[in-house]
Amino acid sequence: MSGNAKGALLALLAFGIFSTHDVVVKILGGIYSPFQIVFFSVLLSFPLAMVMLMRDARPGTLVPAHPWWLAVRTVAAVITGVSAFYAFSVLPLAQTYAILFATPLLITILAIPVLGEVVRLRRWLAVLVGLAGVFIVLRPGDTDLSLGHLAALAAAIGGAIASIVVRKIGSVERPVVMLLYPMMVNFVVMACALPFVYQPMPIEHLGLLGIIATFAWFASRLVIAAYQSGEAAIIAPMQYSQIIWATLFGFLFFDETIDQATAIGAGIIIASGLYIVLRESRSGTSENTPVLRTRSRSETATTPRVSMFMRLAGKTPPRPDDS
């Protein structure tokens, strides 16, 4: 089996597990506040995070080299986690994914002021077409936009901001610092909100939270293995397979059906995202390849960025142009 074929299969398996993770989030989200789910998800993720952090042999302290950029990333990561969990709880799975798939479009836009990326006409057209797909999914004027829709949009925006900041400072900031600060702030913020929303949880629901944390970290490891096996241009598009799982799981577990507007809008968003990935993969088209280097999955409370894990493992040494 070729490296690209192996990487694609590993990525498909990983995103299938991620989708199962999101099903469990949706089940618990129908009972508990997203603040409570995020709190326990972060708490149960700490042992797994510590195992990864112990592998960081790079000398230095936990004092950030770019505190303001790290603060922006941390706030974005906290907003993304809560917003994504809430969106999964109240919106159909397929609709939530369709909106979250707009993240690469937003990364392309943010790369202009933050990274100095030059975006030419074709990629701009792809971004505009993709954003039109988001409007088709949301259907403003035809349906009432709920807090869930706004949460999904906030998660997409927050994920894009967190990704582009990591791309900005990743060459000089220790991965352990970029991983640990958002987790700690997530834990503290959710702990402060917990007294106002807490509901007692039976042991089986705590077990489901453990499953969420385990699935997220196992799927992240599979994504790492996928990128180690194949080219980024082959692996990155595999994230869009989640819409298939969302349609299947939504039908089986939540009696959801994907409506025509969501299907059309998701198709447009996916097509534009694929085009951007392909354009970035072509030599000389993109100096920074911001979308290709996001490692596909938006960051949440249980799924820190895969690229940081790869750097901790020494698999993706920073390039000279990563500043």
Secondary structure, DSSP 4 states (H G I P E B T S, - for coil): --HHHHHHHHHHHHHHHHHHHHHHHHHHHTTS-HHHHHHHHHHHHHHHHHHHHTT------SS-SSHHHHHHHHHHHHHHHHHHHHHHHHS-HHHHHHHHTTHHHHHHHHHHHHH-----HHHHHHHHHHHHHHHHHH-BTTBPPPHHHHHHHHHHHHHHHHHHHHHHHTTTS-HHHHHHHHHHHHHHHHHHHHHHH-----HHHHHHHHHHHHHHHHHHHHHHHHHHHS-HHHHGGGGGGHHHHHHHHHHHHH-----HHHHHHHHHHHHHHHHHHHHHHSTTT-SS-TTGGG-SS---SS---HHHHHHHTTSSPPPGGG-
